[in-house]
């Protein structure tokens, strides 16, 4: 019985600890967010929307 209680306490102690992302996971997340924002900005410029709402476009 004592071994069972000890194992349950250890499992709960380990399970409740917060997990911080590793440096590799953090870099991948930041890289993904940057890429999505970059492509979103490119799409906006493809439709002729600039920072002030006016954007010169070439016709050729």
mmJSON file of the N, C-alpha and C atoms, coordinates in Angstrom:
{"data_MODEL":{"atom_site":{
"group_PDB":["ATOM","ATOM","ATOM","ATOM","ATOM","ATOM","ATOM","ATOM","ATOM","ATOM","ATOM","ATOM","ATOM","ATOM","ATOM","ATOM","ATOM","ATOM","ATOM","ATOM","ATOM","ATOM","ATOM","ATOM","ATOM","ATOM","ATOM","ATOM","ATOM","ATOM","ATOM","ATOM","ATOM","ATOM","ATOM","ATOM","ATOM","ATOM","ATOM","ATOM","ATOM","ATOM","ATOM","ATOM","ATOM","ATOM","ATOM","ATOM","ATOM","ATOM","ATOM","ATOM","ATOM","ATOM","ATOM","ATOM","ATOM","ATOM","ATOM","ATOM","ATOM","ATOM","ATOM","ATOM","ATOM","ATOM","ATOM","ATOM","ATOM","ATOM","ATOM","ATOM","ATOM","ATOM","ATOM","ATOM","ATOM","ATOM","ATOM","ATOM","ATOM","ATOM","ATOM","ATOM","ATOM","ATOM","ATOM","ATOM","ATOM","ATOM","ATOM","ATOM","ATOM","ATOM","ATOM","ATOM","ATOM","ATOM","ATOM","ATOM","ATOM","ATOM","ATOM","ATOM","ATOM","ATOM","ATOM","ATOM","ATOM","ATOM","ATOM","ATOM","ATOM","ATOM","ATOM","ATOM","ATOM","ATOM","ATOM","ATOM","ATOM","ATOM","ATOM","ATOM","ATOM","ATOM","ATOM","ATOM","ATOM","ATOM","ATOM","ATOM","ATOM","ATOM","ATOM","ATOM","ATOM","ATOM","ATOM","ATOM","ATOM","ATOM","ATOM","ATOM","ATOM","ATOM","ATOM","ATOM","ATOM","ATOM","ATOM","ATOM","ATOM","ATOM","ATOM","ATOM","ATOM","ATOM","ATOM","ATOM","ATOM","ATOM","ATOM","ATOM","ATOM","ATOM","ATOM","ATOM","ATOM","ATOM","ATOM","ATOM","ATOM","ATOM","ATOM","ATOM","ATOM","ATOM","ATOM","ATOM"],
"id":[1,2,3,4,5,6,7,8,9,10,11,12,13,14,15,16,17,18,19,20,21,22,23,24,25,26,27,28,29,30,31,32,33,34,35,36,37,38,39,40,41,42,43,44,45,46,47,48,49,50,51,52,53,54,55,56,57,58,59,60,61,62,63,64,65,66,67,68,69,70,71,72,73,74,75,76,77,78,79,80,81,82,83,84,85,86,87,88,89,90,91,92,93,94,95,96,97,98,99,100,101,102,103,104,105,106,107,108,109,110,111,112,113,114,115,116,117,118,119,120,121,122,123,124,125,126,127,128,129,130,131,132,133,134,135,136,137,138,139,140,141,142,143,144,145,146,147,148,149,150,151,152,153,154,155,156,157,158,159,160,161,162,163,164,165,166,167,168,169,170,171,172,173,174,175,176,177,178,179,180],
"type_symbol":["N","C","C","N","C","C","N","C","C","N","C","C","N","C","C","N","C","C","N","C","C","N","C","C","N","C","C","N","C","C","N","C","C","N","C","C","N","C","C","N","C","C","N","C","C","N","C","C","N","C","C","N","C","C","N","C","C","N","C","C","N","C","C","N","C","C","N","C","C","N","C","C","N","C","C","N","C","C","N","C","C","N","C","C","N","C","C","N","C","C","N","C","C","N","C","C","N","C","C","N","C","C","N","C","C","N","C","C","N","C","C","N","C","C","N","C","C","N","C","C","N","C","C","N","C","C","N","C","C","N","C","C","N","C","C","N","C","C","N","C","C","N","C","C","N","C","C","N","C","C","N","C","C","N","C","C","N","C","C","N","C","C","N","C","C","N","C","C","N","C","C","N","C","C","N","C","C","N","C","C"],
"label_atom_id":["N","CA","C","N","CA","C","N","CA","C","N","CA","C","N","CA","C","N","CA","C","N","CA","C","N","CA","C","N","CA","C","N","CA","C","N","CA","C","N","CA","C","N","CA","C","N","CA","C","N","CA","C","N","CA","C","N","CA","C","N","CA","C","N","CA","C","N","CA","C","N","CA","C","N","CA","C","N","CA","C","N","CA","C","N","CA","C","N","CA","C","N","CA","C","N","CA","C","N","CA","C","N","CA","C","N","CA","C","N","CA","C","N","CA","C","N","CA","C","N","CA","C","N","CA","C","N","CA","C","N","CA","C","N","CA","C","N","CA","C","N","CA","C","N","CA","C","N","CA","C","N","CA","C","N","CA","C","N","CA","C","N","CA","C","N","CA","C","N","CA","C","N","CA","C","N","CA","C","N","CA","C","N","CA","C","N","CA","C","N","CA","C","N","CA","C","N","CA","C","N","CA","C","N","CA","C","N","CA","C"],
"label_alt_id":[null,null,null,null,null,null,null,null,null,null,null,null,null,null,null,null,null,null,null,null,null,null,null,null,null,null,null,null,null,null,null,null,null,null,null,null,null,null,null,null,null,null,null,null,null,null,null,null,null,null,null,null,null,null,null,null,null,null,null,null,null,null,null,null,null,null,null,null,null,null,null,null,null,null,null,null,null,null,null,null,null,null,null,null,null,null,null,null,null,null,null,null,null,null,null,null,null,null,null,null,null,null,null,null,null,null,null,null,null,null,null,null,null,null,null,null,null,null,null,null,null,null,null,null,null,null,null,null,null,null,null,null,null,null,null,null,null,null,null,null,null,null,null,null,null,null,null,null,null,null,null,null,null,null,null,null,null,null,null,null,null,null,null,null,null,null,null,null,null,null,null,null,null,null,null,null,null,null,null,null],
"label_comp_id":["UNK","UNK","UNK","UNK","UNK","UNK","UNK","UNK","UNK","UNK","UNK","UNK","UNK","UNK","UNK","UNK","UNK","UNK","UNK","UNK","UNK","UNK","UNK","UNK","UNK","UNK","UNK","UNK","UNK","UNK","UNK","UNK","UNK","UNK","UNK","UNK","UNK","UNK","UNK","UNK","UNK","UNK","UNK","UNK","UNK","UNK","UNK","UNK","UNK","UNK","UNK","UNK","UNK","UNK","UNK","UNK","UNK","UNK","UNK","UNK","UNK","UNK","UNK","UNK","UNK","UNK","UNK","UNK","UNK","UNK","UNK","UNK","UNK","UNK","UNK","UNK","UNK","UNK","UNK","UNK","UNK","UNK","UNK","UNK","UNK","UNK","UNK","UNK","UNK","UNK","UNK","UNK","UNK","UNK","UNK","UNK","UNK","UNK","UNK","UNK","UNK","UNK","UNK","UNK","UNK","UNK","UNK","UNK","UNK","UNK","UNK","UNK","UNK","UNK","UNK","UNK","UNK","UNK","UNK","UNK","UNK","UNK","UNK","UNK","UNK","UNK","UNK","UNK","UNK","UNK","UNK","UNK","UNK","UNK","UNK","UNK","UNK","UNK","UNK","UNK","UNK","UNK","UNK","UNK","UNK","UNK","UNK","UNK","UNK","UNK","UNK","UNK","UNK","UNK","UNK","UNK","UNK","UNK","UNK","UNK","UNK","UNK","UNK","UNK","UNK","UNK","UNK","UNK","UNK","UNK","UNK","UNK","UNK","UNK","UNK","UNK","UNK","UNK","UNK","UNK"],
"label_asym_id":["A","A","A","A","A","A","A","A","A","A","A","A","A","A","A","A","A","A","A","A","A","A","A","A","A","A","A","A","A","A","A","A","A","A","A","A","A","A","A","A","A","A","A","A","A","A","A","A","A","A","A","A","A","A","A","A","A","A","A","A","A","A","A","A","A","A","A","A","A","A","A","A","A","A","A","A","A","A","A","A","A","A","A","A","A","A","A","A","A","A","A","A","A","A","A","A","A","A","A","A","A","A","A","A","A","A","A","A","A","A","A","A","A","A","A","A","A","A","A","A","A","A","A","A","A","A","A","A","A","A","A","A","A","A","A","A","A","A","A","A","A","A","A","A","A","A","A","A","A","A","A","A","A","A","A","A","A","A","A","A","A","A","A","A","A","A","A","A","A","A","A","A","A","A","A","A","A","A","A","A"],
"label_entity_id":["1","1","1","1","1","1","1","1","1","1","1","1","1","1","1","1","1","1","1","1","1","1","1","1","1","1","1","1","1","1","1","1","1","1","1","1","1","1","1","1","1","1","1","1","1","1","1","1","1","1","1","1","1","1","1","1","1","1","1","1","1","1","1","1","1","1","1","1","1","1","1","1","1","1","1","1","1","1","1","1","1","1","1","1","1","1","1","1","1","1","1","1","1","1","1","1","1","1","1","1","1","1","1","1","1","1","1","1","1","1","1","1","1","1","1","1","1","1","1","1","1","1","1","1","1","1","1","1","1","1","1","1","1","1","1","1","1","1","1","1","1","1","1","1","1","1","1","1","1","1","1","1","1","1","1","1","1","1","1","1","1","1","1","1","1","1","1","1","1","1","1","1","1","1","1","1","1","1","1","1"],
"label_seq_id":[1,1,1,2,2,2,3,3,3,4,4,4,5,5,5,6,6,6,7,7,7,8,8,8,9,9,9,10,10,10,11,11,11,12,12,12,13,13,13,14,14,14,15,15,15,16,16,16,17,17,17,18,18,18,19,19,19,20,20,20,21,21,21,22,22,22,23,23,23,24,24,24,25,25,25,26,26,26,27,27,27,28,28,28,29,29,29,30,30,30,31,31,31,32,32,32,33,33,33,34,34,34,35,35,35,36,36,36,37,37,37,38,38,38,39,39,39,40,40,40,41,41,41,42,42,42,43,43,43,44,44,44,45,45,45,46,46,46,47,47,47,48,48,48,49,49,49,50,50,50,51,51,51,52,52,52,53,53,53,54,54,54,55,55,55,56,56,56,57,57,57,58,58,58,59,59,59,60,60,60],
"pdbx_PDB_ins_code":[null,null,null,null,null,null,null,null,null,null,null,null,null,null,null,null,null,null,null,null,null,null,null,null,null,null,null,null,null,null,null,null,null,null,null,null,null,null,null,null,null,null,null,null,null,null,null,null,null,null,null,null,null,null,null,null,null,null,null,null,null,null,null,null,null,null,null,null,null,null,null,null,null,null,null,null,null,null,null,null,null,null,null,null,null,null,null,null,null,null,null,null,null,null,null,null,null,null,null,null,null,null,null,null,null,null,null,null,null,null,null,null,null,null,null,null,null,null,null,null,null,null,null,null,null,null,null,null,null,null,null,null,null,null,null,null,null,null,null,null,null,null,null,null,null,null,null,null,null,null,null,null,null,null,null,null,null,null,null,null,null,null,null,null,null,null,null,null,null,null,null,null,null,null,null,null,null,null,null,null],
"Cartn_x":[0.831,0.0,0.868,1.937,2.805,3.48,3.87,4.491,3.501,2.25,1.207,1.008,0.938,0.747,1.943,3.136,4.347,4.37,4.002,4.013,2.965,1.813,0.78,1.224,1.877,2.366,3.439,4.338,5.404,4.816,3.85,3.22,2.527,1.802,1.106,2.102,3.196,4.206,4.843,5.166,5.782,4.756,3.54,2.512,2.098,2.108,1.638,2.688,3.91,4.945,4.699,4.837,4.664,5.818,5.53,6.56,6.903,8.133,8.605,9.151,8.916,9.414,10.938,11.516,12.958,13.326,14.612,15.067,14.693,14.809,14.475,12.989,12.119,10.674,10.345,11.006,10.756,11.141,12.296,12.757,11.802,11.345,10.403,9.097,8.617,7.367,7.516,8.59,8.822,8.994,9.723,9.932,8.603,7.726,6.423,5.579,5.532,4.734,5.256,6.575,7.171,6.815,6.904,6.593,5.136,4.22,2.794,2.518,3.103,2.9,3.489,4.654,5.308,4.442,3.94,3.101,1.767,1.256,0.032,0.263,1.407,1.734,1.907,2.52,2.683,1.323,0.417,-0.926,-1.651,-1.526,-2.164,-1.616,-0.302,0.306,-0.074,-0.334,-0.767,-2.124,-2.941,-4.274,-4.278,-3.106,-3.019,-3.313,-3.138,-3.391,-2.047,-1.728,-0.473,-0.71,0.304,0.192,-0.852,-1.016,-1.976,-3.229,-3.375,-4.546,-4.341,-3.243,-2.933,-1.659,-1.668,-0.503,-0.429,0.716,0.889,1.139,0.46,0.653,1.067,1.957,2.319,1.302,1.036,0.037,0.654,1.955,2.612,3.235],
"Cartn_y":[-1.203,0.0,1.257,1.264,2.434,2.713,1.666,1.825,2.437,2.026,2.57,4.063,4.458,5.867,6.683,6.162,6.871,7.053,6.031,6.137,7.14,7.183,8.145,9.573,9.777,11.106,11.563,10.665,10.994,11.32,10.542,10.797,12.152,12.475,13.758,14.905,14.723,15.768,16.071,15.049,15.232,15.75,15.253,15.596,17.061,17.664,19.03,20.096,19.705,20.692,21.344,22.669,23.338,22.992,22.918,22.577,23.824,24.237,25.361,24.81,25.515,25.01,25.05,24.094,24.088,25.217,25.515,26.581,26.25,24.987,24.569,24.779,24.391,24.592,26.075,26.88,28.32,28.948,28.58,29.126,28.728,27.478,27.033,27.818,28.083,28.826,30.255,30.922,32.306,32.366,31.411,31.367,31.195,30.335,30.108,31.376,32.039,33.259,34.331,34.49,35.484,35.179,33.903,33.511,33.79,33.465,33.698,35.191,36.013,37.459,38.014,37.519,37.977,37.676,36.447,36.079,36.825,37.122,37.905,39.315,39.901,41.244,41.238,40.197,40.096,39.998,39.192,39.066,40.409,41.183,42.493,43.384,43.347,44.171,43.692,42.408,41.898,42.463,42.776,43.308,44.83,45.451,46.894,47.659,47.059,47.748,48.087,49.358,49.784,50.223,50.851,51.298,52.386,53.251,54.346,54.11,52.922,52.624,52.895,53.568,53.858,53.12,52.515,51.747,51.759,52.162,52.136,50.71,50.308,48.961,49.059,48.162,48.098,47.215,47.521,46.77,45.643,45.593,44.542,43.499],
"Cartn_z":[0.0,0.0,0.0,0.792,0.871,-0.474,-1.184,-2.497,-3.489,-3.435,-4.31,-4.052,-2.792,-2.431,-2.896,-2.7,-3.111,-4.631,-5.377,-6.839,-7.323,-6.689,-7.077,-6.782,-5.652,-5.293,-6.274,-6.64,-7.587,-8.953,-9.405,-10.7,-10.706,-9.668,-9.595,-9.534,-8.831,-8.701,-10.057,-10.81,-12.124,-13.123,-13.065,-14.037,-13.945,-12.774,-12.592,-12.881,-13.187,-13.453,-14.809,-14.892,-16.18,-17.115,-18.397,-19.374,-20.177,-20.089,-20.885,-22.197,-23.306,-24.585,-24.639,-25.346,-25.531,-26.49,-26.581,-27.482,-28.921,-29.304,-30.661,-30.956,-30.012,-30.195,-30.267,-29.444,-29.418,-30.75,-31.293,-32.574,-33.692,-33.694,-34.726,-34.648,-33.435,-33.262,-33.759,-33.361,-33.784,-35.298,-35.864,-37.307,-38.038,-37.53,-38.149,-38.101,-36.949,-36.806,-37.753,-37.845,-38.734,-40.183,-40.581,-41.957,-42.293,-41.396,-41.637,-41.769,-40.901,-40.989,-42.277,-42.689,-43.911,-45.13,-45.226,-46.366,-46.348,-45.176,-45.073,-45.607,-45.28,-45.767,-47.28,-47.827,-49.28,-49.953,-49.411,-49.999,-50.011,-48.936,-48.893,-49.995,-50.227,-51.267,-52.66,-52.849,-54.15,-54.535,-53.576,-53.847,-53.9,-53.881,-54.024,-52.756,-51.621,-50.359,-49.736,-49.664,-49.053,-47.629,-47.03,-45.65,-45.478,-46.505,-46.398,-47.243,-47.802,-48.614,-50.092,-50.455,-51.853,-52.235,-53.424,-53.831,-55.35,-55.896,-57.337,-57.779,-58.86,-59.387,-60.842,-61.247,-62.658,-63.368,-64.619,-65.368,-66.185,-66.282,-67.082,-66.207],
"occupancy":[1.0,1.0,1.0,1.0,1.0,1.0,1.0,1.0,1.0,1.0,1.0,1.0,1.0,1.0,1.0,1.0,1.0,1.0,1.0,1.0,1.0,1.0,1.0,1.0,1.0,1.0,1.0,1.0,1.0,1.0,1.0,1.0,1.0,1.0,1.0,1.0,1.0,1.0,1.0,1.0,1.0,1.0,1.0,1.0,1.0,1.0,1.0,1.0,1.0,1.0,1.0,1.0,1.0,1.0,1.0,1.0,1.0,1.0,1.0,1.0,1.0,1.0,1.0,1.0,1.0,1.0,1.0,1.0,1.0,1.0,1.0,1.0,1.0,1.0,1.0,1.0,1.0,1.0,1.0,1.0,1.0,1.0,1.0,1.0,1.0,1.0,1.0,1.0,1.0,1.0,1.0,1.0,1.0,1.0,1.0,1.0,1.0,1.0,1.0,1.0,1.0,1.0,1.0,1.0,1.0,1.0,1.0,1.0,1.0,1.0,1.0,1.0,1.0,1.0,1.0,1.0,1.0,1.0,1.0,1.0,1.0,1.0,1.0,1.0,1.0,1.0,1.0,1.0,1.0,1.0,1.0,1.0,1.0,1.0,1.0,1.0,1.0,1.0,1.0,1.0,1.0,1.0,1.0,1.0,1.0,1.0,1.0,1.0,1.0,1.0,1.0,1.0,1.0,1.0,1.0,1.0,1.0,1.0,1.0,1.0,1.0,1.0,1.0,1.0,1.0,1.0,1.0,1.0,1.0,1.0,1.0,1.0,1.0,1.0,1.0,1.0,1.0,1.0,1.0,1.0],
"B_iso_or_equiv":[0.0,0.0,0.0,0.0,0.0,0.0,0.0,0.0,0.0,0.0,0.0,0.0,0.0,0.0,0.0,0.0,0.0,0.0,0.0,0.0,0.0,0.0,0.0,0.0,0.0,0.0,0.0,0.0,0.0,0.0,0.0,0.0,0.0,0.0,0.0,0.0,0.0,0.0,0.0,0.0,0.0,0.0,0.0,0.0,0.0,0.0,0.0,0.0,0.0,0.0,0.0,0.0,0.0,0.0,0.0,0.0,0.0,0.0,0.0,0.0,0.0,0.0,0.0,0.0,0.0,0.0,0.0,0.0,0.0,0.0,0.0,0.0,0.0,0.0,0.0,0.0,0.0,0.0,0.0,0.0,0.0,0.0,0.0,0.0,0.0,0.0,0.0,0.0,0.0,0.0,0.0,0.0,0.0,0.0,0.0,0.0,0.0,0.0,0.0,0.0,0.0,0.0,0.0,0.0,0.0,0.0,0.0,0.0,0.0,0.0,0.0,0.0,0.0,0.0,0.0,0.0,0.0,0.0,0.0,0.0,0.0,0.0,0.0,0.0,0.0,0.0,0.0,0.0,0.0,0.0,0.0,0.0,0.0,0.0,0.0,0.0,0.0,0.0,0.0,0.0,0.0,0.0,0.0,0.0,0.0,0.0,0.0,0.0,0.0,0.0,0.0,0.0,0.0,0.0,0.0,0.0,0.0,0.0,0.0,0.0,0.0,0.0,0.0,0.0,0.0,0.0,0.0,0.0,0.0,0.0,0.0,0.0,0.0,0.0,0.0,0.0,0.0,0.0,0.0,0.0],
"pdbx_formal_charge":[null,null,null,null,null,null,null,null,null,null,null,null,null,null,null,null,null,null,null,null,null,null,null,null,null,null,null,null,null,null,null,null,null,null,null,null,null,null,null,null,null,null,null,null,null,null,null,null,null,null,null,null,null,null,null,null,null,null,null,null,null,null,null,null,null,null,null,null,null,null,null,null,null,null,null,null,null,null,null,null,null,null,null,null,null,null,null,null,null,null,null,null,null,null,null,null,null,null,null,null,null,null,null,null,null,null,null,null,null,null,null,null,null,null,null,null,null,null,null,null,null,null,null,null,null,null,null,null,null,null,null,null,null,null,null,null,null,null,null,null,null,null,null,null,null,null,null,null,null,null,null,null,null,null,null,null,null,null,null,null,null,null,null,null,null,null,null,null,null,null,null,null,null,null,null,null,null,null,null,null],
"auth_seq_id":[1,1,1,2,2,2,3,3,3,4,4,4,5,5,5,6,6,6,7,7,7,8,8,8,9,9,9,10,10,10,11,11,11,12,12,12,13,13,13,14,14,14,15,15,15,16,16,16,17,17,17,18,18,18,19,19,19,20,20,20,21,21,21,22,22,22,23,23,23,24,24,24,25,25,25,26,26,26,27,27,27,28,28,28,29,29,29,30,30,30,31,31,31,32,32,32,33,33,33,34,34,34,35,35,35,36,36,36,37,37,37,38,38,38,39,39,39,40,40,40,41,41,41,42,42,42,43,43,43,44,44,44,45,45,45,46,46,46,47,47,47,48,48,48,49,49,49,50,50,50,51,51,51,52,52,52,53,53,53,54,54,54,55,55,55,56,56,56,57,57,57,58,58,58,59,59,59,60,60,60],
"auth_comp_id":["UNK","UNK","UNK","UNK","UNK","UNK","UNK","UNK","UNK","UNK","UNK","UNK","UNK","UNK","UNK","UNK","UNK","UNK","UNK","UNK","UNK","UNK","UNK","UNK","UNK","UNK","UNK","UNK","UNK","UNK","UNK","UNK","UNK","UNK","UNK","UNK","UNK","UNK","UNK","UNK","UNK","UNK","UNK","UNK","UNK","UNK","UNK","UNK","UNK","UNK","UNK","UNK","UNK","UNK","UNK","UNK","UNK","UNK","UNK","UNK","UNK","UNK","UNK","UNK","UNK","UNK","UNK","UNK","UNK","UNK","UNK","UNK","UNK","UNK","UNK","UNK","UNK","UNK","UNK","UNK","UNK","UNK","UNK","UNK","UNK","UNK","UNK","UNK","UNK","UNK","UNK","UNK","UNK","UNK","UNK","UNK","UNK","UNK","UNK","UNK","UNK","UNK","UNK","UNK","UNK","UNK","UNK","UNK","UNK","UNK","UNK","UNK","UNK","UNK","UNK","UNK","UNK","UNK","UNK","UNK","UNK","UNK","UNK","UNK","UNK","UNK","UNK","UNK","UNK","UNK","UNK","UNK","UNK","UNK","UNK","UNK","UNK","UNK","UNK","UNK","UNK","UNK","UNK","UNK","UNK","UNK","UNK","UNK","UNK","UNK","UNK","UNK","UNK","UNK","UNK","UNK","UNK","UNK","UNK","UNK","UNK","UNK","UNK","UNK","UNK","UNK","UNK","UNK","UNK","UNK","UNK","UNK","UNK","UNK","UNK","UNK","UNK","UNK","UNK","UNK"],
"auth_asym_id":["A","A","A","A","A","A","A","A","A","A","A","A","A","A","A","A","A","A","A","A","A","A","A","A","A","A","A","A","A","A","A","A","A","A","A","A","A","A","A","A","A","A","A","A","A","A","A","A","A","A","A","A","A","A","A","A","A","A","A","A","A","A","A","A","A","A","A","A","A","A","A","A","A","A","A","A","A","A","A","A","A","A","A","A","A","A","A","A","A","A","A","A","A","A","A","A","A","A","A","A","A","A","A","A","A","A","A","A","A","A","A","A","A","A","A","A","A","A","A","A","A","A","A","A","A","A","A","A","A","A","A","A","A","A","A","A","A","A","A","A","A","A","A","A","A","A","A","A","A","A","A","A","A","A","A","A","A","A","A","A","A","A","A","A","A","A","A","A","A","A","A","A","A","A","A","A","A","A","A","A"],
"auth_atom_id":["N","CA","C","N","CA","C","N","CA","C","N","CA","C","N","CA","C","N","CA","C","N","CA","C","N","CA","C","N","CA","C","N","CA","C","N","CA","C","N","CA","C","N","CA","C","N","CA","C","N","CA","C","N","CA","C","N","CA","C","N","CA","C","N","CA","C","N","CA","C","N","CA","C","N","CA","C","N","CA","C","N","CA","C","N","CA","C","N","CA","C","N","CA","C","N","CA","C","N","CA","C","N","CA","C","N","CA","C","N","CA","C","N","CA","C","N","CA","C","N","CA","C","N","CA","C","N","CA","C","N","CA","C","N","CA","C","N","CA","C","N","CA","C","N","CA","C","N","CA","C","N","CA","C","N","CA","C","N","CA","C","N","CA","C","N","CA","C","N","CA","C","N","CA","C","N","CA","C","N","CA","C","N","CA","C","N","CA","C","N","CA","C","N","CA","C","N","CA","C","N","CA","C","N","CA","C","N","CA","C"],
"pdbx_PDB_model_num":[1,1,1,1,1,1,1,1,1,1,1,1,1,1,1,1,1,1,1,1,1,1,1,1,1,1,1,1,1,1,1,1,1,1,1,1,1,1,1,1,1,1,1,1,1,1,1,1,1,1,1,1,1,1,1,1,1,1,1,1,1,1,1,1,1,1,1,1,1,1,1,1,1,1,1,1,1,1,1,1,1,1,1,1,1,1,1,1,1,1,1,1,1,1,1,1,1,1,1,1,1,1,1,1,1,1,1,1,1,1,1,1,1,1,1,1,1,1,1,1,1,1,1,1,1,1,1,1,1,1,1,1,1,1,1,1,1,1,1,1,1,1,1,1,1,1,1,1,1,1,1,1,1,1,1,1,1,1,1,1,1,1,1,1,1,1,1,1,1,1,1,1,1,1,1,1,1,1,1,1]
}}}
